Amino acid sequence: MSREPTIALLFLAWILQIKQSSAQEVDLNAILGVGQRWFQENIDTNILQNLPALDESVAKQWLKRIQDRLEGESLDDLELLKPVALQILPWIEQDESLRPYAPWLRSRLNYFEVARELNSLQIRPPTGSTNSGLVRRVIPSANAQRVAWDRVIALEPWPEGAKRFVPSLKQIFKAENVPTGLVWLAELESSFDPKARSPTGAAGLFQLMPATAKGRGLSLFPFDERYNAEKNTRASAQYLHQLYRQFHDWPLALAAYNAGPSKVQKLITRHHATRFETLAPYLPVETRMYVPKFEAILQRREGRSLLKL
């Protein structure tokens, strides 16, 4: 049997399994593990185009699983999910109820690309040795991640909404006494789409979680003010200012913005870390990649270093 039908059937079987039982937990690692070798090669993502359209519940489960993998520890999972993410994105964009998730997913597609590059750095024993089939998992250094992100971001055009939003966002950040270069977090978080929403419930330009928004005076009902670009930006700037006062370091503050300040503070205490580079191996994979990705964006868009803000 050729690769293409096998992978397509694998994907279809997973969809059907979810549709048949929403109560049972589906083991995504087991499903994808069967085709890991194939997914790691240059697979044509068009092979899945004839599969049945995703309904809303299935698409949301896929999105949640992608988010779960970002919050996990494995780069392998991200690399394996790239073909799936590319395939479901058009479906999400065409469905009115799912469309708010599209900017969130689109802004994370390059995580999968960088995961592939970083996975290539894994150390394999010499061919012919008794352990030649094993791979020693190593967490890529912060510098290796910076190099990878610099290469990827250098090829990315300006987001559509950047020209529209950046000037006004900078004025808000300036008024809140926060470095204006940090407005580029909106590229990383939402591709500058104020309607963006994540599978975990974050929303708006800077993807504020409900509790964070409420803590800065935003109302979630009857109208969710996180979708108001100005209010979302001001709340985000205030939150970043608070995080910097807590951690006294922008890389650590951004790590806390992504993973949560309590998690970052606990890891700092446990591992006696004072710098992001020291803390990075203990952070979720998305947060590990989040800070160097933003550094690459800031350098590309404004020619500035995060450490010099």
C-alpha positions in Angstrom: 0.0 0.0 0.0 1.3 3.5 -0.9 2.0 6.1 1.8 -0.7 8.5 0.7 -3.8 6.3 1.1 -2.4 4.9 4.3 -2.0 8.3 5.9 -5.4 9.6 4.6 -7.1 6.5 6.0 -5.3 7.0 9.3 -6.6 10.6 9.5 -10.1 9.5 8.5 -10.1 6.8 11.1 -9.2 9.3 13.8 -12.1 11.6 12.7 -14.6 8.8 12.7 -13.4 7.6 16.1 -14.1 11.1 17.6 -17.5 11.3 15.9 -18.5 7.9 17.3 -17.6 8.7 20.9 -17.3 12.2 22.2 -17.1 10.8 25.8 -14.1 8.6 25.3 -10.6 10.2 25.3 -8.8 9.5 22.0 -5.1 8.8 22.2 -3.7 11.2 19.5 -0.1 10.1 20.2 -1.1 6.4 19.4 -2.9 7.4 16.2 -0.1 9.7 14.9 2.6 7.4 16.2 1.7 4.9 13.5 2.6 7.3 10.8 5.4 9.2 12.4 8.1 8.2 10.0 5.9 9.3 7.0 4.9 12.6 8.6 8.5 13.5 9.2 9.2 13.2 5.5 8.0 15.8 2.9 4.4 14.7 2.7 2.1 16.4 0.3 -0.6 18.0 2.5 -3.1 17.7 -0.4 -3.5 14.0 0.2 -6.1 14.8 2.8 -8.2 17.0 0.7 -10.9 14.4 -0.1 -11.7 13.7 3.5 -15.2 14.6 4.8 -15.5 18.2 6.1 -15.0 18.6 9.8 -18.0 19.5 11.8 -17.7 22.1 14.6 -17.2 19.6 17.5 -14.5 17.7 15.7 -12.6 20.8 14.6 -12.7 22.1 18.2 -11.2 18.9 19.4 -8.4 19.1 16.9 -7.7 22.7 17.9 -7.7 21.8 21.6 -5.3 18.9 20.9 -3.0 21.3 19.0 -3.1 23.6 22.0 -2.4 20.7 24.4 0.7 19.8 22.4 1.9 23.4 22.5 1.5 23.3 26.3 3.3 19.9 26.5 7.0 19.1 26.3 7.5 17.4 22.9 8.7 19.0 19.8 7.9 15.8 17.9 4.2 16.3 18.5 4.3 19.7 16.9 6.2 18.5 13.8 3.7 15.7 13.4 0.7 18.0 13.6 1.8 20.4 10.9 0.1 18.5 8.0 -3.1 18.3 10.0 -3.0 22.0 10.9 -2.5 23.0 7.3 -5.4 20.8 6.2 -8.0 22.0 8.8 -7.1 25.7 8.5 -9.1 26.2 5.2 -12.1 24.5 6.7 -12.0 26.7 9.8 -11.7 29.8 7.7 -14.8 28.9 5.8 -17.0 28.1 8.8 -18.5 31.2 10.4 -18.7 29.7 13.9 -15.1 28.5 13.7 -13.5 31.4 11.9 -12.3 33.2 15.0 -9.9 30.3 15.6 -8.2 30.7 12.2 -6.0 33.7 13.2 -4.9 31.8 16.3 -3.9 28.7 14.3 -2.4 30.7 11.5 -0.1 32.6 13.8 1.2 29.2 15.2 1.9 27.5 11.9 5.5 28.5 12.0 5.9 26.7 15.4 5.5 23.4 13.4 8.2 24.5 10.9 10.7 25.5 13.7 9.9 22.2 15.5 10.9 20.3 12.4 14.2 22.2 12.3 14.9 21.8 16.0 14.1 18.1 15.8 16.9 17.7 13.3 19.3 18.7 16.0 18.5 15.6 18.0 21.6 13.4 18.5 21.6 10.0 16.9 24.1 7.3 17.6 26.5 6.3 14.7 25.0 4.0 12.0 25.8 0.4 12.8 26.0 0.8 16.6 23.8 -1.3 18.8 21.7 1.8 19.6 21.6 3.2 16.1 17.8 3.2 16.2 17.7 5.4 19.3 17.6 9.2 19.4 18.9 11.1 22.5 16.4 13.8 23.1 18.0 17.1 23.9 16.2 20.4 24.4 17.7 22.9 21.9 19.5 25.8 23.4 18.0 29.3 23.4 20.6 30.3 20.8 19.6 27.4 18.5 16.0 28.5 18.7 17.0 32.1 18.0 18.8 31.0 14.8 15.8 28.9 13.7 13.3 31.7 14.4 15.4 34.3 12.7 15.5 32.2 9.5 11.7 31.6 9.6 10.6 35.1 10.4 12.9 36.6 7.8 10.6 34.9 5.2 7.4 36.1 6.7 5.6 39.2 5.2 4.1 41.9 7.4 0.7 40.7 8.8 -2.2 42.3 7.1 -3.4 44.2 10.1 0.0 45.6 11.1 -0.2 48.8 9.1 -3.7 49.4 10.4 -3.1 48.8 14.1 0.6 49.4 14.9 0.6 53.2 15.1 -2.4 53.4 17.4 -1.2 50.5 19.5 2.1 52.1 20.1 0.4 55.2 21.4 -1.5 53.1 24.0 1.7 51.2 25.1 3.5 54.5 25.4 0.8 56.0 27.6 1.0 52.9 29.8 4.8 53.3 30.1 5.5 50.0 28.3 8.1 49.7 25.5 6.3 50.4 22.2 8.1 47.5 20.4 6.1 45.1 22.5 3.0 45.8 20.3 4.4 43.2 18.0 3.2 40.6 20.4 -0.1 41.0 18.5 1.6 39.4 15.5 2.6 36.4 17.5 -0.7 36.1 19.4 -3.3 36.9 16.8 -1.8 38.0 13.5 -3.2 41.4 14.3 -6.8 40.1 14.1 -9.0 41.6 16.9 -11.5 38.8 16.5 -9.1 36.0 17.1 -9.9 33.4 19.7 -7.9 30.4 21.1 -9.1 26.9 22.1 -8.5 27.8 25.7 -10.7 30.9 25.6 -8.1 33.7 25.1 -9.4 36.4 22.8 -8.6 39.6 20.9 -5.4 41.2 19.6 -3.2 40.1 22.5 -5.2 37.0 23.4 -6.3 37.9 26.9 -7.7 35.2 29.1 -11.0 35.9 30.8 -9.4 36.3 34.3 -6.7 38.6 33.0 -9.2 40.8 31.2 -11.5 41.0 34.3 -8.6 41.9 36.4 -8.0 44.9 34.3 -11.6 46.1 34.3 -12.8 44.6 31.0 -16.4 43.2 30.9 -17.1 39.8 29.3 -20.9 40.1 29.3 -23.2 41.1 27.7 -20.4 42.2 25.3 -16.9 40.8 25.5 -14.7 43.8 25.6 -11.6 41.8 24.7 -12.8 42.1 21.1 -12.4 45.9 21.3 -8.9 46.5 19.9 -8.2 49.6 22.1 -9.4 48.0 25.4 -7.6 44.8 24.7 -4.4 46.6 23.9 -4.6 48.8 27.0 -5.3 45.8 29.3 -2.4 43.9 27.7 0.0 46.8 28.2 -1.0 47.1 31.8 -0.6 43.4 32.3 2.9 43.5 30.7 3.8 46.4 32.9 2.8 44.3 36.0 4.8 41.3 34.8 7.9 43.4 34.3 7.6 44.8 37.8 7.4 41.2 39.1 10.2 39.6 37.1 12.4 42.7 36.3 13.3 41.1 32.9 11.4 41.2 29.6 12.2 37.7 28.5 10.9 36.3 31.8 7.9 38.7 31.7 7.0 37.4 28.2 7.4 33.8 29.3 4.9 34.6 32.1 2.6 36.3 29.7 2.4 33.0 27.7 2.6 30.4 30.5 1.2 32.4 33.4 3.1 34.2 36.1 2.5 31.6 38.9 3.9 28.8 36.8 7.0 30.9 35.8 7.5 32.0 39.4 7.3 28.4 40.8 9.9 27.2 38.2 12.2 30.2 39.0 12.1 29.3 42.6 12.5 25.5 42.1 15.4 25.8 39.7 17.0 29.0 41.0 16.8 30.5 37.6 17.4 34.2 37.0 17.4 34.2 33.2 15.1 32.9 30.5 17.9 30.7 29.0 18.3 28.9 32.4 14.5 28.5 32.8 13.6 27.5 29.2 14.2 23.7 29.5 11.6 23.5 32.2 8.9 25.5 30.4 6.2 24.2 28.1 7.3 23.8 24.5 5.2 26.8 23.3 6.7 29.1 25.9 10.2 27.9 25.1 9.6 28.9 21.6 7.5 32.0 22.3 10.3 34.2 23.6 12.8 33.6 20.8 10.1 33.9 18.3 9.1 37.3 19.6 12.8 38.3 19.6 13.0 37.4 15.9 9.8 39.3 15.2 11.0 42.4 17.0 14.4 42.3 15.2 12.8 41.8 11.8 10.0 44.4 12.2 11.9 47.2 14.0 15.6 46.2 14.1 15.6 46.2 17.9 16.7 43.7 20.5 14.3 42.6 23.3 17.2 42.9 25.8 17.7 46.5 24.9 14.1 47.6 25.2 
